[in-house]
Amino acid sequence: MSRLFAVVRTINEIAAHFGVDEPPAISVLTETVEGSLGLVVIEKDGRRLLKSMPWGDVTLSAT
């Protein structure tokens, strides 16, 4: 699996594609690699929101 993702759309185009009502004022990097910020769409109270958060593998350990 590749850990590099290229983004060739604007934040408004991404928001429209995923049905996000109010696009946030965040920058979209042209490349997302592990450890940098990536975009996620979440649904809260029946609304879709676009957020940025750290991108990459999340390893959960049982203790």
C-alpha positions in Angstrom: 0.0 0.0 0.0 1.3 3.4 -0.9 1.8 6.0 1.8 1.8 8.9 -0.6 -1.4 10.5 -1.8 -1.7 13.3 -4.4 -4.4 15.9 -4.2 -5.2 17.7 -7.4 -8.5 19.4 -6.4 -9.3 22.6 -4.4 -10.8 22.5 -0.9 -14.1 23.7 -2.4 -14.1 20.9 -5.0 -13.3 18.3 -2.4 -16.1 19.6 -0.1 -18.6 19.6 -3.0 -17.7 16.0 -3.9 -18.3 14.7 -0.3 -21.4 16.9 0.3 -19.7 19.2 2.9 -21.9 22.2 3.4 -19.3 24.7 4.7 -15.7 24.1 3.5 -13.2 25.0 6.2 -10.5 27.6 5.7 -7.6 25.1 5.6 -4.8 24.6 3.1 -4.7 21.5 0.9 -1.2 20.1 0.4 -0.6 18.7 -3.1 0.9 15.6 -1.5 0.0 13.8 1.7 2.6 11.6 3.2 2.7 9.8 6.5 3.2 12.3 9.4 1.7 15.3 7.5 -1.8 16.6 7.7 -4.4 14.8 5.6 -8.1 15.4 5.0 -11.0 13.5 6.5 -14.7 13.8 6.2 -16.8 13.1 9.3 -20.5 13.2 10.0 -21.8 14.9 13.1 -25.4 15.7 13.9 -26.4 14.8 10.4 -23.9 17.2 8.8 -20.7 16.3 6.9 -17.6 18.1 8.1 -14.2 18.3 6.4 -11.2 18.3 8.8 -7.5 17.9 8.7 -5.6 15.6 11.0 -2.3 13.7 11.1 -2.1 11.1 8.4 -0.4 7.7 8.6 -0.5 4.3 10.3 -2.1 4.1 13.7 -0.8 1.2 15.7 -2.8 0.2 18.6 -1.2 -1.9 21.3 -3.1 -4.0 23.8 -1.9 -3.4 27.4 
